[in-house]
Amino acid sequence: MPDSSVSDSLRPTFEWLYGGDCPPDEFRVEVAPDADFSSPAAVVGTASADALSWTPDADLSPVTHYAWRVAAGSASVIGPFSVLQEFWTGPLCGGAEMQPPQLISPADGSYVPDPSPLLDFDYPETACLQEWFSIDVSPDPDFATEALHATVGPSTEYDSDLAYLTDCTLYYWRAKAVYAEDMSGPYSAVSAFFTDITGGCAPHTGLPRIAGVIWADSCQAAGSPSPVPPAGCVWQEGGLAPDGVRQDAEPAIPGLLVRIAPGVCTSPDMGWTTGPTNEEGRYSQVVLPGTYCVWVFHDRDGNQAILGVGRWTHPPGGYDAPVRYEIEIDWGEERTDLDFAWWNR
């Protein structure tokens, strides 16, 4: 079983060489998920001295990361084990229905003292093994330039001895599943981290964060019109409409992309996208101090397929044009109230 390979069998054959001067009585083979040889799921087997190979009697678990090792044994004494070799069991995923990875480390908004930190993420697919992933690290939130572009797999970790980060810099990173040469899944949500490699960066109280929730606004009205609108509704343009205040029963809207741009709100095409919003309708983006414009296109960035026909009811200030927030944010601040409400009529 070659190191870092993928086995297409749940009963792979393990092979080794032995160069000791004294022939052993047998070989002891150990196979364990995630190299945890004390785990109850670890498998132990023996092979005769002249076999130099071993195949387990039962299936290993599918879609699992394993490590294996072998040692010579004589007179019930086990010698030193070989260097660990790792492998994964399949089946491999195809190119259909690839999922966005979930970034773990560096965590969003964290400080990193390493010029080449470990990049760690998780992949939600459990029925098959995703073989390859693409990772991007950039000082630009729209990834216009690259500090790192790497391909890894099936491991969901990337580690490098190459120092590719600059000190006192805000970096953004993302990952996606890839298949063959021309197919890829959706990107993960973008995470950001700040490098403080030498400890000499200007002191501050924390990275600013822009965040909010997008929800589906509604107006539930029945019966004869009343001068007093029902809860959650207002009179508008001769009829009832949602009031732009979130009620307990109004659901979140996941999957939307939010636009963020440095500076005042001017061109509708400026800025970069962040998201998508999660199952709670939440988006979040770490930024540097400054002025920012935050808005959502109802008819761009893939949002129209989710929103359908309707209009914005929150924040106040316009129905059909993109409603926007223009904010100032400083070190240590978190603006988590930049919410949007959509009325799907």
C-alpha positions, -999 to 999 in steps of 0.1 A, spaced: 0 0 0 19 31 -12 20 61 12 -8 87 9 -27 65 -16 -63 57 -20 -74 21 -18 -102 9 -41 -106 -21 -19 -117 -23 17 -93 -53 22 -61 -39 7 -29 -59 7 0 -45 28 35 -52 16 69 -45 31 106 -54 29 128 -67 57 166 -64 58 174 -77 93 202 -101 98 181 -124 120 149 -139 105 119 -132 127 93 -157 137 65 -135 123 55 -99 115 29 -79 133 8 -55 112 -13 -27 127 -38 -6 109 -57 23 126 -80 52 117 -61 85 119 -30 67 133 -48 60 166 -34 25 173 -51 25 207 -85 29 191 -110 0 194 -113 3 156 -76 -5 151 -69 -38 133 -40 -61 142 -28 -90 122 2 -113 118 21 -127 89 46 -155 86 83 -146 84 85 -154 47 52 -137 37 62 -100 36 26 -92 30 -8 -93 48 -44 -88 39 -71 -82 66 -98 -108 70 -126 -82 73 -134 -50 55 -120 -17 67 -143 12 71 -151 31 39 -142 68 34 -116 67 62 -81 80 68 -58 52 80 -22 47 90 -4 14 91 29 0 104 47 -33 107 72 -48 131 92 -81 132 85 -104 162 105 -132 177 99 -153 208 68 -131 216 90 -100 215 79 -73 191 107 -52 175 106 -15 165 78 -6 142 83 8 107 77 44 97 40 51 95 24 50 61 -10 66 55 -38 58 31 -75 64 25 -103 41 17 -129 49 -10 -151 49 -28 -141 81 -46 -166 108 -53 -173 118 -89 -178 153 -102 -214 155 -93 -229 175 -64 -196 187 -49 -201 205 -16 -184 237 -2 -157 228 24 -159 242 59 -128 262 69 -114 254 104 -80 269 108 -68 297 108 -101 307 122 -119 337 109 -106 368 126 -76 351 142 -40 363 145 -13 341 129 23 342 140 35 318 113 45 328 78 33 294 65 4 283 88 -14 250 86 -45 254 66 -72 230 79 -107 225 66 -135 198 67 -155 184 39 -192 175 46 -195 145 22 -194 112 41 -207 87 15 -176 90 -7 -140 103 -6 -133 136 -23 -99 132 -38 -87 167 -46 -92 203 -33 -80 237 -43 -69 263 -18 -64 301 -23 -48 326 0 -48 363 -9 -44 398 6 -74 408 -16 -109 400 -6 -118 394 -43 -86 372 -47 -73 393 -75 -37 384 -64 -24 352 -50 -2 346 -20 -9 309 -24 -27 286 -48 -24 249 -39 -40 216 -46 -43 190 -18 -61 158 -13 -75 135 -1 -61 152 31 -80 183 41 -49 199 55 -22 219 37 12 226 53 43 241 37 78 250 47 77 279 22 71 313 39 45 328 17 29 354 40 39 390 48 39 403 83 12 427 96 -12 418 67 -48 408 65 -53 377 44 -83 359 30 -85 322 23 -110 298 7 -112 262 -5 -132 242 -30 -135 206 -42 -122 199 -77 -126 170 -101 -105 163 -132 -92 194 -150 -123 214 -156 -148 207 -128 -151 222 -94 -176 227 -66 -187 258 -48 -161 277 -27 -163 276 10 -172 308 29 -142 331 30 -122 334 63 -97 361 71 -67 362 94 -41 388 103 -4 380 104 17 391 134 48 370 127 75 391 145 52 405 172 60 440 159 27 449 143 10 481 156 -11 472 186 -49 473 183 -80 459 200 -91 434 173 -100 430 137 -132 448 126 -161 426 115 -191 433 93 -220 410 97 -258 406 95 -288 384 88 -310 382 57 -346 371 63 -378 366 44 -402 394 54 -440 387 53 -474 402 61 -500 378 72 -534 395 68 -568 379 66 -604 391 67 -618 426 61 -593 455 59 -588 474 92 -575 509 99 -550 492 122 -527 469 103 -520 434 118 -487 427 135 -458 426 111 -476 448 85 -478 484 75 -501 504 52 -481 512 21 -491 524 -14 -528 517 -7 -522 482 6 -506 461 33 -469 453 32 -444 438 56 -430 463 81 -393 454 78 -391 442 114 -383 405 118 -410 385 135 -404 351 152 -419 331 124 -401 348 96 -374 325 82 -338 331 73 -327 331 37 -295 309 32 -273 309 1 -272 346 -7 -241 366 -16 -235 400 0 -215 428 -16 -189 447 4 -168 476 -10 -143 500 6 -153 536 5 -186 553 1 -215 538 -19 -210 549 -55 -208 524 -84 -232 495 -83 -205 472 -97 -178 479 -71 -167 456 -42 -165 419 -37 -189 392 -26 -189 375 7 -210 346 19 -231 326 10 -254 332 40 -256 302 62 -288 283 73 -295 311 98 -292 337 70 -260 351 85 -230 365 67 -198 377 82 -166 394 69 -135 405 87 -121 438 73 -95 465 80 -106 498 96 -123 522 72 -154 532 53 -175 505 37 -206 501 16 -226 469 22 -255 457 0 -272 428 -17 -282 425 -54 -315 409 -58 -309 402 -95 -271 394 -96 -245 372 -80 -268 342 -83 -293 357 -58 -323 360 -82 -328 322 -83 -332 322 -45 -351 355 -40 -375 354 -70 -397 384 -76 -402 409 -48 -386 439 -30 -365 449 -1 -382 460 31 -351 465 53 -331 486 56 -354 515 49 -346 537 20 -357 522 -12 -376 493 -26 -364 485 -61 -328 498 -61 -303 480 -39 -306 492 -4 -273 498 12 -254 505 44 -226 530 44 -206 526 76 -173 536 93 -156 509 113 -125 509 135 -102 484 152 -121 462 177 -156 471 163 -181 446 152 -211 458 131 -234 427 134 -266 446 128 -263 451 90 -295 431 82 -316 428 51 -352 418 46 -368 405 14 -405 404 6 -411 377 -20 -445 388 -35 
